[in-house]
Amino acid sequence: MTTVARGLIQEEKLIFEHSDPGRRGFDLPPLDVPEAKLPEEFVREEIPGFPEVSEVDVVRHFTRLSTWNYGVDGGFYPLGSCTMKYNPKINELLCRLPGFAHIHPYAPEALSQGALELMYRLQQALGEISGFPAVTLQPAAGAHGELAGILMIRAWHEAKGKARRKVLIPDTAHGTNPATAAMCGYEVVPVASDADGILKAETVRALMDEDVAALMMTNPNTLGLFESDVKEICDIVHEKGGMVYADGANLNALMGIARPGDMGIDVMHFNLHKTFSTPHGGGGPGSGPVGVTAELAPFLPVPLVVSEQGRYRLESDLPQSIGRMKAFYGHFGVLVRAYAYICTLGPQGLRHASEMAVLAANYVRARLEGAYHLPYTGRSMHEVVFSDRDLAGGCATLDVAKSLIDRGFHPPTIYFPLVVRGALMIEPTETESKEVLDEFCDAMLEIARQAAEDPRQLKDAPVRAKVRRLDEAAAARKPVLRWTPES
Amino acid sequence: MDFPNHLFYTEEHEWISIEADVATVGITDFAQDSLGDVVFVELPEVGSQVESGKPFGVVESVKAVSDIYSPLSGEVLEINEELPDTPELVNSSPYEDAWMVKIKLASKDELGDLLDVEAYKAFVEQQ
């Protein structure tokens, strides 16, 4: 069995279970000043269940828990749609510079010029990468960016005197898109992609009318395919007075190569934590800036960072603005990391990153095609979606995922997108070497062989992980959310 | 997979049983098998109006959350009160214990849009 993980996994109790009455992690010298008595009503007798532990108990407890984590610094993380690329440590160093890390959000503009300049330059850089003239950095993450974008579209329609009712969303869009449209009060109209996984212009033409406020698409879509009709679709939606929202979660396939703004898109959010390399997936926070056309710019959230004669200031005088989306100025630490990433790579480097992301996905596809069913055969962009249809021995996607854990790999995204039955969605990203991709592909091929020869082994997986296969259905139906001591 | 002959079906994988002007609706064996273990079911309120092709409820499994589309238009007469507390019935008994709603039909004209068992089997084959 190929494996990149072997060895000791520490068992660890809950911190409460380490508790021993009277044990403590400090030792104070005798009191040498008069004792001040607190008013009785403010003194708590005892904190029920409060753990009494020593310093080494605490350090070992949390260190052991940390070894159960799996992160991109520890290994390959092909979680499709999430762009779990390696985050260069220079970004961490730069966002911790005291001038960035210790700045107070209420510091006056005159003392915040460096931070404001960075935000301004990031707005400009994101605008250039995506083809949008105006960008807000406020939204906290992707879905929050969607909310900002759709609220702007709604405000734009309302300013024209007619609020519309519907939003079109293809079945290959991200799952958060329908939720966003519903939260903004729209009726969601699902749109079927074609047999080749692409949204067709004629499909949109048939559904588009003057009650449709917007179409929300993800490009490349969740099948990892480029929406080749995008320009024509935008024209059709625009002809009927609608707007096109693009979910930019998959921008990692396009940087420096193609710009959504040039394709006719009106609004797009960026996932800085995916594309521009900042920690996410439990390491958050994210950041979801939004780029818009000149027509939508008056509706952007305030404040925006503007530049006047070499000075930077916050502009809040936008009468048609949808208002503030977030306290202060977005997740500033993430903005610094993303700006550092963009500057260290530069235009050629960003393009190269996207090219290598696409190459990596196609390499994995070429090695696994044949062993795994590929339901959509159009050219893959930055990710590839297989299915469990051809697996032998009655094995399913979940069995593959659990078997990968035994071999030391984080599983890919499974059972998404929904248009593929038993989907296995693999996004390797540009930061993996050919050797790592080969180790992963070898493991995947071995799993497919094992399904034919000894399916029981797949069904039993994981056997090497901290815990065996969990009963996800019972956990959802009858969750135990609170620890109670054994009495 | 089991597709009883006496039922009607839709491409959204609902089954329908018709008695006079009342339709009983649930999801098919294929739907429950695709979803995997169902952990949550949300049904409409009794007395609410449902419309053909529009979602009236939600079914959530360990794999996915899906809308349940109403196959017909009308008024919700009754819902399966037990289902939200015992969603596993959708997996164990999709056609009997896990019926979801009873709809008083607004018109019988929409019945022509439903699939018979042969047409539904052919549709499932293509999936």
HADDOCK unambig.tbl for C-alpha pairs under 7 A between the chains (distance, minus, plus):
assign (segid A and resid 415 and name CA) (segid B and resid 63 and name CA) 6.03 0.50 0.50
assign (segid A and resid 472 and name CA) (segid B and resid 62 and name CA) 6.47 0.50 0.50
assign (segid A and resid 473 and name CA) (segid B and resid 37 and name CA) 5.87 0.50 0.50
assign (segid A and resid 473 and name CA) (segid B and resid 39 and name CA) 6.10 0.50 0.50
assign (segid A and resid 473 and name CA) (segid B and resid 62 and name CA) 6.16 0.50 0.50
assign (segid A and resid 476 and name CA) (segid B and resid 39 and name CA) 5.94 0.50 0.50
assign (segid A and resid 477 and name CA) (segid B and resid 39 and name CA) 5.30 0.50 0.50
